């Protein structure tokens, strides 16, 4: 498994940024005729985390998800860090090239080296 970081350009400062989960979503319910005390804490998956970047980055996150899904998948490691996962280095290189051609430098990747 080959992993890499996905870098967007911040819409305000135009520097490279990547989303990071600080706290999982806390979901509760509202009932019409009773009080519901139940709450669940749920982490985001990779696609959900990237979709939440809409308006904060210079590209449409849905289009980034479409491109990444052709070569691999988005994942959130340790419920915190967004990564791209692909099977082969060739797929990672093709993804880098396609991101460059599609988004003209507004989205790029960085290989995560195993320690």
FIKOLMAR-665843 format. One line per field, with one value per atom (N, C-alpha, C, O): residue number from 1; residue in one letter; atom name; x, y, z. Coordinates in Angstrom, 2 decimals. Layout:
% FIKOLMAR-665843
k <- NUM, ...
r <- A, ...
a <- CA, ...
x <- X, ...
y <- Y, ...
z <- Z, ...
END
This chain:
% FIKOLMAR-665843
k <- 1, 1, 1, 1, 2, 2, 2, 2, 3, 3, 3, 3, 4, 4, 4, 4, 5, 5, 5, 5, 6, 6, 6, 6, 7, 7, 7, 7, 8, 8, 8, 8, 9, 9, 9, 9, 10, 10, 10, 10, 11, 11, 11, 11, 12, 12, 12, 12, 13, 13, 13, 13, 14, 14, 14, 14, 15, 15, 15, 15, 16, 16, 16, 16, 17, 17, 17, 17, 18, 18, 18, 18, 19, 19, 19, 19, 20, 20, 20, 20, 21, 21, 21, 21, 22, 22, 22, 22, 23, 23, 23, 23, 24, 24, 24, 24, 25, 25, 25, 25, 26, 26, 26, 26, 27, 27, 27, 27, 28, 28, 28, 28, 29, 29, 29, 29, 30, 30, 30, 30, 31, 31, 31, 31, 32, 32, 32, 32, 33, 33, 33, 33, 34, 34, 34, 34, 35, 35, 35, 35, 36, 36, 36, 36, 37, 37, 37, 37, 38, 38, 38, 38, 39, 39, 39, 39, 40, 40, 40, 40, 41, 41, 41, 41, 42, 42, 42, 42, 43, 43, 43, 43, 44, 44, 44, 44, 45, 45, 45, 45, 46, 46, 46, 46, 47, 47, 47, 47, 48, 48, 48, 48, 49, 49, 49, 49, 50, 50, 50, 50, 51, 51, 51, 51, 52, 52, 52, 52, 53, 53, 53, 53, 54, 54, 54, 54, 55, 55, 55, 55, 56, 56, 56, 56, 57, 57, 57, 57, 58, 58, 58, 58, 59, 59, 59, 59, 60, 60, 60, 60, 61, 61, 61, 61, 62, 62, 62, 62, 63, 63, 63, 63, 64, 64, 64, 64, 65, 65, 65, 65, 66, 66, 66, 66, 67, 67, 67, 67, 68, 68, 68, 68, 69, 69, 69, 69, 70, 70, 70, 70, 71, 71, 71, 71, 72, 72, 72, 72, 73, 73, 73, 73, 74, 74, 74, 74, 75, 75, 75, 75, 76, 76, 76, 76, 77, 77, 77, 77, 78, 78, 78, 78, 79, 79, 79, 79, 80, 80, 80, 80, 81, 81, 81, 81, 82, 82, 82, 82, 83, 83, 83, 83, 84, 84, 84, 84, 85, 85, 85, 85, 86, 86, 86, 86, 87, 87, 87, 87, 88, 88, 88, 88, 89, 89, 89, 89, 90, 90, 90, 90, 91, 91, 91, 91, 92, 92, 92, 92, 93, 93, 93, 93, 94, 94, 94, 94, 95, 95, 95, 95, 96, 96, 96, 96, 97, 97, 97, 97, 98, 98, 98, 98, 99, 99, 99, 99, 100, 100, 100, 100, 101, 101, 101, 101, 102, 102, 102, 102, 103, 103, 103, 103, 104, 104, 104, 104, 105, 105, 105, 105, 106, 106, 106, 106, 107, 107, 107, 107, 108, 108, 108, 108, 109, 109, 109, 109, 110, 110, 110, 110, 111, 111, 111, 111, 112, 112, 112, 112, 113, 113, 113, 113, 114, 114, 114, 114, 115, 115, 115, 115
r <- X, X, X, X, X, X, X, X, X, X, X, X, X, X, X, X, X, X, X, X, X, X, X, X, X, X, X, X, X, X, X, X, X, X, X, X, X, X, X, X, X, X, X, X, X, X, X, X, X, X, X, X, X, X, X, X, X, X, X, X, X, X, X, X, X, X, X, X, X, X, X, X, X, X, X, X, X, X, X, X, X, X, X, X, X, X, X, X, X, X, X, X, X, X, X, X, X, X, X, X, X, X, X, X, X, X, X, X, X, X, X, X, X, X, X, X, X, X, X, X, X, X, X, X, X, X, X, X, X, X, X, X, X, X, X, X, X, X, X, X, X, X, X, X, X, X, X, X, X, X, X, X, X, X, X, X, X, X, X, X, X, X, X, X, X, X, X, X, X, X, X, X, X, X, X, X, X, X, X, X, X, X, X, X, X, X, X, X, X, X, X, X, X, X, X, X, X, X, X, X, X, X, X, X, X, X, X, X, X, X, X, X, X, X, X, X, X, X, X, X, X, X, X, X, X, X, X, X, X, X, X, X, X, X, X, X, X, X, X, X, X, X, X, X, X, X, X, X, X, X, X, X, X, X, X, X, X, X, X, X, X, X, X, X, X, X, X, X, X, X, X, X, X, X, X, X, X, X, X, X, X, X, X, X, X, X, X, X, X, X, X, X, X, X, X, X, X, X, X, X, X, X, X, X, X, X, X, X, X, X, X, X, X, X, X, X, X, X, X, X, X, X, X, X, X, X, X, X, X, X, X, X, X, X, X, X, X, X, X, X, X, X, X, X, X, X, X, X, X, X, X, X, X, X, X, X, X, X, X, X, X, X, X, X, X, X, X, X, X, X, X, X, X, X, X, X, X, X, X, X, X, X, X, X, X, X, X, X, X, X, X, X, X, X, X, X, X, X, X, X, X, X, X, X, X, X, X, X, X, X, X, X, X, X, X, X, X, X, X, X, X, X, X, X, X, X, X, X, X, X, X, X, X, X, X, X, X, X, X, X, X, X, X, X, X, X, X, X, X, X, X, X, X, X, X, X, X, X, X, X
a <- N, CA, C, O, N, CA, C, O, N, CA, C, O, N, CA, C, O, N, CA, C, O, N, CA, C, O, N, CA, C, O, N, CA, C, O, N, CA, C, O, N, CA, C, O, N, CA, C, O, N, CA, C, O, N, CA, C, O, N, CA, C, O, N, CA, C, O, N, CA, C, O, N, CA, C, O, N, CA, C, O, N, CA, C, O, N, CA, C, O, N, CA, C, O, N, CA, C, O, N, CA, C, O, N, CA, C, O, N, CA, C, O, N, CA, C, O, N, CA, C, O, N, CA, C, O, N, CA, C, O, N, CA, C, O, N, CA, C, O, N, CA, C, O, N, CA, C, O, N, CA, C, O, N, CA, C, O, N, CA, C, O, N, CA, C, O, N, CA, C, O, N, CA, C, O, N, CA, C, O, N, CA, C, O, N, CA, C, O, N, CA, C, O, N, CA, C, O, N, CA, C, O, N, CA, C, O, N, CA, C, O, N, CA, C, O, N, CA, C, O, N, CA, C, O, N, CA, C, O, N, CA, C, O, N, CA, C, O, N, CA, C, O, N, CA, C, O, N, CA, C, O, N, CA, C, O, N, CA, C, O, N, CA, C, O, N, CA, C, O, N, CA, C, O, N, CA, C, O, N, CA, C, O, N, CA, C, O, N, CA, C, O, N, CA, C, O, N, CA, C, O, N, CA, C, O, N, CA, C, O, N, CA, C, O, N, CA, C, O, N, CA, C, O, N, CA, C, O, N, CA, C, O, N, CA, C, O, N, CA, C, O, N, CA, C, O, N, CA, C, O, N, CA, C, O, N, CA, C, O, N, CA, C, O, N, CA, C, O, N, CA, C, O, N, CA, C, O, N, CA, C, O, N, CA, C, O, N, CA, C, O, N, CA, C, O, N, CA, C, O, N, CA, C, O, N, CA, C, O, N, CA, C, O, N, CA, C, O, N, CA, C, O, N, CA, C, O, N, CA, C, O, N, CA, C, O, N, CA, C, O, N, CA, C, O, N, CA, C, O, N, CA, C, O, N, CA, C, O, N, CA, C, O, N, CA, C, O, N, CA, C, O, N, CA, C, O, N, CA, C, O, N, CA, C, O, N, CA, C, O, N, CA, C, O, N, CA, C, O, N, CA, C, O, N, CA, C, O, N, CA, C, O, N, CA, C, O
x <- 0.85, 0.00, 0.89, 1.76, 0.66, 1.37, 0.46, -0.72, 1.02, 0.23, 0.88, 2.10, 0.01, 0.49, -0.45, -1.62, 0.07, -0.75, -1.33, -0.71, -2.49, -3.17, -3.15, -3.64, -2.57, -2.44, -3.30, -3.21, -4.13, -4.95, -4.29, -3.32, -4.81, -4.39, -5.49, -6.66, -5.12, -6.04, -6.62, -5.87, -7.93, -8.58, -8.19, -8.18, -7.85, -7.52, -6.03, -5.67, -5.18, -3.74, -2.96, -1.80, -3.57, -2.96, -1.72, -0.85, -1.63, -0.55, -1.10, -2.32, -0.23, -0.71, -1.32, -0.73, -2.51, -3.20, -3.81, -4.12, -3.98, -4.67, -5.60, -5.22, -6.79, -7.71, -7.22, -6.57, -7.54, -7.18, -8.35, -8.90, -8.73, -9.83, -9.31, -8.39, -9.89, -9.51, -10.40, -9.95, -11.67, -12.63, -13.68, -14.21, -14.00, -15.03, -16.38, -16.62, -17.25, -18.59, -19.39, -19.33, -20.13, -21.02, -22.44, -22.92, -23.10, -24.43, -25.45, -25.24, -26.54, -27.63, -28.95, -28.98, -30.03, -31.35, -32.29, -32.14, -33.26, -34.35, -35.62, -35.86, -36.42, -37.67, -38.83, -38.74, -39.91, -41.06, -41.83, -42.35, -41.91, -42.76, -42.02, -42.65, -40.71, -39.96, -38.56, -38.15, -37.85, -36.47, -35.54, -35.70, -34.59, -33.65, -32.27, -31.70, -31.75, -30.47, -29.28, -28.13, -29.54, -28.48, -27.66, -28.21, -26.35, -25.43, -24.36, -23.93, -23.92, -22.82, -21.71, -21.97, -20.50, -19.36, -18.90, -18.68, -18.74, -18.40, -17.34, -17.44, -16.32, -15.25, -15.70, -16.64, -15.04, -15.31, -14.53, -13.46, -15.07, -14.24, -13.53, -13.79, -12.65, -11.85, -12.67, -12.40, -13.67, -14.50, -15.26, -15.34, -15.82, -16.58, -15.68, -16.08, -14.47, -13.55, -13.18, -13.16, -12.90, -12.55, -13.74, -13.57, -14.96, -16.14, -16.34, -16.83, -15.96, -16.12, -15.13, -15.21, -14.23, -13.26, -13.84, -13.21, -15.06, -15.67, -15.74, -16.23, -15.24, -15.22, -13.95, -13.63, -13.25, -12.02, -10.78, -9.70, -10.95, -9.83, -10.19, -11.35, -9.20, -9.38, -9.99, -10.21, -10.28, -10.87, -12.15, -12.44, -12.91, -14.12, -13.72, -13.24, -13.91, -13.51, -14.13, -13.49, -15.35, -15.99, -15.20, -15.11, -14.64, -13.83, -12.53, -12.05, -11.96, -10.75, -11.06, -10.29, -12.19, -12.60, -12.74, -12.31, -13.35, -13.52, -12.18, -12.01, -11.22, -9.90, -9.20, -8.68, -9.17, -8.48, -9.08, -8.35, -10.39, -11.06, -10.72, -10.92, -10.22, -9.79, -8.51, -8.24, -7.72, -6.41, -6.29, -5.47, -7.09, -7.00, -8.18, -9.30, -7.93, -9.01, -8.48, -7.29, -9.40, -9.09, -9.41, -10.42, -8.56, -8.76, -8.34, -7.56, -8.88, -8.47, -7.78, -8.41, -6.48, -5.70, -5.86, -5.86, -6.01, -6.13, -7.22, -7.10, -8.29, -9.42, -8.98, -9.65, -7.87, -7.31, -6.70, -7.01, -5.84, -5.02, -5.53, -5.69, -5.78, -6.23, -5.06, -4.01, -5.24, -4.23, -4.89, -6.08, -4.08, -4.46, -3.82, -2.65, -4.55, -3.99, -4.15, -5.24, -3.04, -3.05, -2.29, -1.52, -2.52, -1.88, -0.43, 0.42, -0.13, 1.21, 1.76, 1.01, 3.07, 3.72, 3.33, 3.21, 3.13, 2.69, 1.36, 1.18, 0.43, -0.86, -0.67, -1.34, 0.25, 0.53, 1.07, 0.68, 1.98, 2.57, 1.53, 1.53, 0.65, -0.43, -1.38, -1.84, -1.66, -2.53, -1.89, -2.56, -0.60, 0.09, -0.02, -0.30, 0.22, 0.17, -1.23, -1.40, -2.24, -3.62, -4.07, -4.76, -3.68, -4.00, -3.37, -4.00, -2.12, -1.42, -2.13, -2.35, -2.47, -3.12, -4.53, -4.94, -5.25, -6.64, -6.75, -7.58, -5.92, -6.06, -4.92, -4.87, -4.02, -2.96, -2.20, -1.99, -1.78, -0.97, -1.74, -1.13, -3.05, -3.86, -4.05, -4.47, -3.75, -3.84, -2.61, -2.29, -1.93, -0.83, -0.71, -1.44, 0.21, 0.39, 1.83, 2.74, 2.00, 3.34, 3.41, 2.60, 4.36, 4.54, 4.90, 5.75, 4.26, 4.58, 5.52, 5.13, 6.74, 7.74, 7.55, 7.34, 7.63, 7.52, 8.80, 9.90, 8.62, 9.79, 10.29, 11.26
y <- -1.18, 0.00, 1.24, 1.39, 2.12, 3.39, 4.49, 4.56, 5.33, 6.41, 7.76, 7.89, 8.76, 10.13, 11.14, 10.85, 12.31, 13.43, 14.16, 14.21, 14.71, 15.49, 16.96, 17.30, 17.81, 19.23, 20.07, 19.93, 20.92, 21.88, 23.25, 23.40, 24.25, 25.63, 26.35, 26.32, 26.98, 27.74, 28.89, 29.62, 29.06, 30.11, 31.50, 32.45, 31.64, 32.96, 33.29, 34.39, 32.35, 32.63, 32.01, 32.36, 31.11, 30.44, 29.62, 29.43, 29.16, 28.26, 26.83, 26.65, 25.81, 24.43, 24.11, 24.40, 23.50, 23.07, 21.69, 21.31, 20.95, 19.67, 19.60, 20.05, 19.05, 18.98, 17.97, 16.98, 18.22, 17.34, 17.32, 18.38, 16.15, 16.04, 16.39, 15.75, 17.41, 17.82, 17.11, 16.69, 16.98, 16.33, 15.65, 16.28, 14.37, 13.69, 14.39, 15.15, 14.12, 14.70, 14.10, 12.90, 14.93, 14.49, 14.59, 15.69, 13.47, 13.41, 13.03, 12.10, 13.77, 13.49, 13.49, 13.65, 13.30, 13.25, 14.20, 14.50, 14.68, 15.46, 14.67, 14.26, 14.46, 13.74, 14.72, 15.69, 14.44, 15.34, 15.22, 16.21, 13.99, 13.77, 13.26, 12.86, 13.26, 12.78, 13.38, 14.00, 13.19, 13.65, 12.47, 11.39, 12.69, 11.64, 12.03, 13.04, 11.24, 11.54, 10.96, 11.27, 10.14, 9.42, 10.34, 11.14, 10.21, 10.89, 9.90, 9.06, 10.02, 9.18, 10.06, 11.11, 9.62, 10.32, 9.50, 8.29, 10.15, 9.43, 10.19, 11.40, 9.47, 10.08, 10.23, 9.56, 11.09, 11.27, 10.24, 9.80, 9.86, 9.09, 10.10, 11.30, 9.64, 10.53, 11.44, 12.64, 10.87, 11.67, 12.76, 13.90, 12.39, 13.38, 14.54, 15.70, 14.21, 15.24, 16.19, 17.40, 15.65, 16.49, 17.34, 18.52, 16.78, 17.56, 18.78, 19.81, 18.67, 19.79, 20.93, 21.97, 20.75, 21.79, 22.78, 23.78, 22.50, 23.38, 24.82, 25.09, 25.73, 27.14, 27.57, 28.75, 26.63, 26.94, 26.74, 27.23, 26.03, 25.78, 26.28, 26.60, 26.36, 27.00, 26.09, 26.55, 24.84, 23.91, 23.31, 23.45, 22.64, 21.95, 20.60, 19.74, 20.39, 19.13, 17.88, 16.83, 17.99, 16.84, 16.38, 15.19, 17.32, 16.96, 16.29, 15.39, 16.71, 16.07, 14.63, 13.72, 14.43, 13.07, 12.20, 11.04, 12.73, 11.96, 11.55, 10.40, 12.46, 12.14, 11.10, 10.11, 11.30, 10.36, 8.97, 7.99, 8.88, 7.56, 6.74, 5.52, 7.37, 6.62, 5.84, 4.85, 6.27, 5.67, 4.99, 4.08, 5.41, 4.89, 5.35, 5.46, 5.64, 6.11, 7.06, 7.07, 7.85, 8.75, 8.03, 7.33, 8.20, 7.54, 8.51, 9.43, 8.29, 9.07, 8.12, 7.22, 8.32, 7.48, 7.95, 9.15, 6.99, 7.29, 8.31, 9.10, 8.29, 9.22, 10.69, 11.54, 10.98, 12.31, 12.81, 13.92, 12.01, 12.48, 11.98, 10.77, 12.90, 12.56, 12.04, 12.67, 10.88, 10.32, 9.77, 9.48, 9.64, 8.94, 7.56, 7.45, 6.52, 5.17, 4.61, 4.62, 4.10, 3.45, 2.13, 1.94, 1.24, -0.08, -0.05, -0.70, 0.70, 0.66, 2.08, 3.05, 2.17, 3.46, 4.06, 5.28, 3.22, 3.67, 4.42, 5.44, 3.92, 4.59, 5.95, 6.92, 6.01, 7.27, 8.30, 9.47, 7.87, 8.78, 9.24, 10.41, 8.34, 8.72, 9.72, 10.67, 9.49, 10.40, 11.79, 12.79, 11.85, 13.14, 13.88, 15.08, 13.18, 13.79, 14.29, 15.39, 13.48, 13.85, 15.04, 15.93, 15.07, 16.21, 17.49, 18.54, 17.39, 18.55, 19.05, 20.25, 18.12, 18.51, 19.07, 20.03, 18.47, 18.85, 20.16, 21.00, 20.32, 21.45, 22.47, 23.43, 22.27, 23.23, 23.70, 24.90, 22.76, 23.10, 23.50, 23.78, 23.53, 23.90, 22.73, 22.93, 21.52, 20.32, 19.48, 19.27, 18.99, 18.08, 17.06, 17.10, 16.14, 15.05, 15.01, 15.54, 14.38, 14.19, 12.76, 12.34, 12.02, 10.63, 10.53, 11.28, 9.63, 9.37, 8.17, 7.06, 8.41, 7.33, 6.52, 7.07, 5.21, 4.33, 4.40, 4.47, 4.37, 4.45, 3.07, 2.94
z <- 0.00, 0.00, 0.00, 0.85, -0.95, -1.06, -0.51, -0.85, 0.34, 0.94, 0.64, 0.52, 0.53, 0.32, 0.93, 1.16, 1.20, 1.68, 0.48, -0.59, 0.66, -0.37, 0.07, 1.14, -0.76, -0.45, -1.39, -2.61, -0.82, -1.54, -1.40, -0.66, -2.11, -1.90, -1.13, -1.52, -0.05, 0.77, -0.05, -0.71, -0.02, -0.80, -0.31, -1.10, 0.95, 1.49, 1.36, 0.94, 1.71, 1.76, 0.60, 0.39, -0.14, -1.30, -0.97, -1.82, 0.27, 0.63, 0.72, 0.81, 0.70, 0.76, 2.13, 3.18, 2.09, 3.32, 3.09, 1.97, 4.18, 4.13, 5.34, 6.42, 5.17, 6.32, 7.35, 7.01, 8.59, 9.69, 10.67, 11.00, 11.12, 12.07, 13.45, 13.97, 14.05, 15.40, 16.41, 17.48, 16.06, 16.94, 16.07, 15.15, 16.34, 15.54, 15.67, 16.62, 14.72, 14.75, 15.90, 16.16, 16.58, 17.66, 17.12, 16.81, 17.02, 16.42, 17.49, 18.26, 17.52, 18.45, 17.69, 16.48, 18.40, 17.78, 18.49, 19.67, 17.73, 18.27, 17.99, 16.85, 19.00, 18.82, 19.01, 19.76, 18.31, 18.37, 19.68, 20.19, 20.24, 21.41, 22.64, 23.62, 22.59, 23.76, 23.73, 22.75, 24.81, 24.90, 24.60, 25.17, 23.70, 23.34, 23.87, 23.46, 24.77, 25.41, 24.65, 24.98, 23.66, 22.97, 22.06, 21.30, 22.14, 21.24, 20.83, 21.62, 19.59, 19.14, 18.57, 17.98, 18.75, 18.19, 17.00, 17.11, 15.86, 14.64, 13.88, 13.67, 13.47, 12.68, 11.23, 10.79, 10.50, 9.08, 8.27, 8.70, 7.11, 6.18, 5.27, 5.36, 4.41, 3.59, 2.69, 2.61, 2.01, 1.10, 1.87, 1.41, 3.02, 3.82, 4.26, 4.23, 4.67, 5.13, 3.98, 4.17, 2.82, 1.67, 1.24, 0.92, 1.24, 0.86, 1.75, 1.29, 3.00, 3.94, 3.68, 4.33, 2.75, 2.39, 1.38, 1.06, 0.88, -0.14, 0.38, 1.48, -0.45, -0.09, 0.64, 0.66, 1.23, 1.96, 1.10, 1.43, -0.02, -0.93, -2.33, -2.59, -3.21, -4.51, -5.58, -6.70, -5.27, -6.23, -5.67, -4.48, -6.52, -6.09, -5.51, -6.24, -4.21, -3.59, -4.24, -4.27, -4.75, -5.39, -6.61, -6.88, -7.35, -8.52, -8.11, -8.80, -6.99, -6.48, -6.09, -6.39, -5.42, -5.03, -6.26, -6.25, -7.32, -8.56, -9.15, -9.56, -9.18, -9.74, -8.88, -9.41, -7.57, -6.67, -6.77, -6.76, -6.87, -6.88, -8.13, -8.13, -9.18, -10.37, -10.13, -10.81, -9.16, -8.93, -7.57, -7.40, -6.61, -5.25, -4.44, -4.94, -3.17, -2.31, -1.26, -0.95, -0.72, 0.39, 1.69, 1.79, 2.67, 3.95, 5.06, 4.83, 6.25, 7.42, 8.38, 8.93, 8.57, 9.48, 10.91, 11.19, 11.81, 13.25, 13.54, 14.48, 12.73, 12.89, 12.85, 13.42, 12.18, 12.25, 10.94, 10.50, 10.30, 9.19, 7.84, 7.65, 6.91, 5.57, 4.74, 4.67, 4.11, 3.21, 1.95, 1.93, 0.92, -0.30, -0.21, 0.18, -0.56, -0.59, -1.99, -2.56, -2.55, -3.86, -3.74, -2.80, -4.69, -4.64, -5.09, -4.49, -6.16, -6.75, -6.91, -7.02, -6.93, -7.13, -8.47, -8.60, -9.46, -10.79, -10.69, -11.36, -9.87, -9.67, -9.00, -9.34, -8.04, -7.35, -8.33, -8.31, -9.19, -10.18, -11.20, -11.60, -11.63, -12.56, -11.89, -12.52, -10.62, -9.87, -9.80, -10.04, -9.47, -9.40, -10.73, -10.76, -11.82, -13.15, -13.48, -13.99, -13.18, -13.48, -12.63, -13.13, -11.35, -10.49, -11.04, -11.06, -11.48, -12.04, -13.30, -13.45, -14.19, -15.44, -15.21, -15.86, -14.28, -14.03, -13.25, -13.57, -12.23, -11.31, -11.42, -10.64, -12.36, -12.65, -11.42, -11.24, -10.58, -9.42, -8.18, -7.14, -8.25, -7.08, -6.11, -4.97, -6.55, -5.71, -6.04, -7.21, -5.00, -5.27, -4.15, -3.15, -4.34, -3.38, -2.90, -3.54, -1.77, -1.21, -0.70, 0.13, -1.20, -0.81, 0.68, 1.16, 1.39, 2.79, 2.81, 2.45, 3.23, 3.29, 4.55, 5.63, 4.41, 5.59, 6.41, 5.87, 7.70, 8.60, 8.97, 9.72
END
